[in-house]
Amino acid sequence: MKECTKDRIVAWDTETIDIDGKTDTPIGNGKIICASMFAGPDIDFGNGPRVFIDNYADAHNVIMEFKEYLESD
């Protein structure tokens, strides 16, 4: 994934719980329950141009599999 998105803008969206959206930011607060990314219609991640990460309940901490990618430049 890192190689095919290296030179392009990637859009990410996250959904969180246990956070007060009026007073808190999601950085360091709440829990991410899912995330999705889109890098353009010309990229196929094996199931199309989008990646959906379930990080809720039994899937808790699946997002950690993407830690290196998310922390990279």
C-alpha atoms as a printed R data frame, in Angstrom:
   type eleno elety resid chain resno       x      y       z
1  ATOM     1    CA   MET     A     1   0.000  0.000   0.000
2  ATOM     2    CA   LYS     A     2   2.817  2.395   0.849
3  ATOM     3    CA   GLU     A     3   4.388  2.116  -2.602
4  ATOM     4    CA   CYS     A     4   1.183  2.702  -4.581
5  ATOM     5    CA   THR     A     5   0.243  5.792  -2.543
6  ATOM     6    CA   LYS     A     6   3.757  7.202  -2.130
7  ATOM     7    CA   ASP     A     7   3.408 10.195  -4.470
8  ATOM     8    CA   ARG     A     8  -0.242 11.071  -4.084
9  ATOM     9    CA   ILE     A     9  -2.697 12.627  -1.703
10 ATOM    10    CA   VAL     A    10  -4.701 10.051   0.225
11 ATOM    11    CA   ALA     A    11  -8.028 10.901   1.862
12 ATOM    12    CA   TRP     A    12  -8.700  9.329   5.267
13 ATOM    13    CA   ASP     A    13 -11.858  9.340   7.350
14 ATOM    14    CA   THR     A    14 -12.193  7.977  10.860
15 ATOM    15    CA   GLU     A    15 -15.157  7.368  13.100
16 ATOM    16    CA   THR     A    16 -14.670  7.547  16.861
17 ATOM    17    CA   ILE     A    17 -16.572  6.843  20.051
18 ATOM    18    CA   ASP     A    18 -16.139  7.924  23.670
19 ATOM    19    CA   ILE     A    19 -15.364 11.510  22.692
20 ATOM    20    CA   ASP     A    20 -17.190 14.787  23.176
21 ATOM    21    CA   GLY     A    21 -17.028 16.387  19.740
22 ATOM    22    CA   LYS     A    22 -17.891 19.796  21.169
23 ATOM    23    CA   THR     A    23 -14.920 19.976  23.521
24 ATOM    24    CA   ASP     A    24 -12.399 17.281  22.524
25 ATOM    25    CA   THR     A    25 -10.298 16.574  19.475
26 ATOM    26    CA   PRO     A    26  -9.861 12.979  18.309
27 ATOM    27    CA   ILE     A    27  -6.098 13.220  18.886
28 ATOM    28    CA   GLY     A    28  -5.409 11.271  22.049
29 ATOM    29    CA   ASN     A    29  -9.096 11.031  22.925
30 ATOM    30    CA   GLY     A    30 -11.782  8.456  22.313
31 ATOM    31    CA   LYS     A    31 -11.459  5.253  20.339
32 ATOM    32    CA   ILE     A    32 -11.289  4.767  16.588
33 ATOM    33    CA   ILE     A    33 -13.984  2.270  15.591
34 ATOM    34    CA   CYS     A    34 -13.314  2.371  11.857
35 ATOM    35    CA   ALA     A    35 -11.304  4.150   9.210
36 ATOM    36    CA   SER     A    36 -11.446  4.365   5.449
37 ATOM    37    CA   MET     A    37  -9.057  5.601   2.810
38 ATOM    38    CA   PHE     A    38  -9.270  6.567  -0.843
39 ATOM    39    CA   ALA     A    39  -6.218  7.199  -3.024
40 ATOM    40    CA   GLY     A    40  -7.861  7.629  -6.419
41 ATOM    41    CA   PRO     A    41  -9.983  5.600  -8.817
42 ATOM    42    CA   ASP     A    42  -6.935  4.228 -10.631
43 ATOM    43    CA   ILE     A    43  -5.599  2.305  -7.606
44 ATOM    44    CA   ASP     A    44  -6.974 -1.144  -6.823
45 ATOM    45    CA   PHE     A    45  -6.230 -2.522  -3.376
46 ATOM    46    CA   GLY     A    46  -7.568 -5.913  -4.404
47 ATOM    47    CA   ASN     A    47 -11.183 -5.009  -3.789
48 ATOM    48    CA   GLY     A    48 -11.361 -1.638  -5.491
49 ATOM    49    CA   PRO     A    49  -9.962  1.827  -4.813
50 ATOM    50    CA   ARG     A    50 -11.012  2.075  -1.164
51 ATOM    51    CA   VAL     A    51  -9.753  0.484   2.039
52 ATOM    52    CA   PHE     A    52 -12.100  0.043   5.000
53 ATOM    53    CA   ILE     A    53 -10.635 -0.829   8.396
54 ATOM    54    CA   ASP     A    54 -12.991 -2.212  11.026
55 ATOM    55    CA   ASN     A    55 -11.492 -1.491  14.444
56 ATOM    56    CA   TYR     A    56 -14.482 -2.224  16.696
57 ATOM    57    CA   ALA     A    57 -15.325 -5.030  19.107
58 ATOM    58    CA   ASP     A    58 -13.598 -8.240  17.930
59 ATOM    59    CA   ALA     A    59 -11.580 -6.176  15.431
60 ATOM    60    CA   HIS     A    60 -10.156 -3.927  18.179
61 ATOM    61    CA   ASN     A    61  -6.615 -2.753  17.330
62 ATOM    62    CA   VAL     A    62  -6.703 -3.909  13.684
63 ATOM    63    CA   ILE     A    63  -5.761 -0.327  12.817
64 ATOM    64    CA   MET     A    64  -2.393 -0.975  14.452
65 ATOM    65    CA   GLU     A    65  -1.543 -3.046  11.357
66 ATOM    66    CA   PHE     A    66  -1.451  0.311   9.529
67 ATOM    67    CA   LYS     A    67   0.671  2.116  12.164
68 ATOM    68    CA   GLU     A    68   3.872  2.207  10.102
69 ATOM    69    CA   TYR     A    69   2.004  3.502   7.042
70 ATOM    70    CA   LEU     A    70   0.126  6.161   9.002
71 ATOM    71    CA   GLU     A    71   3.276  7.402  10.728
72 ATOM    72    CA   SER     A    72   5.355  7.553   7.543
73 ATOM    73    CA   ASP     A    73   6.124 10.754   5.641
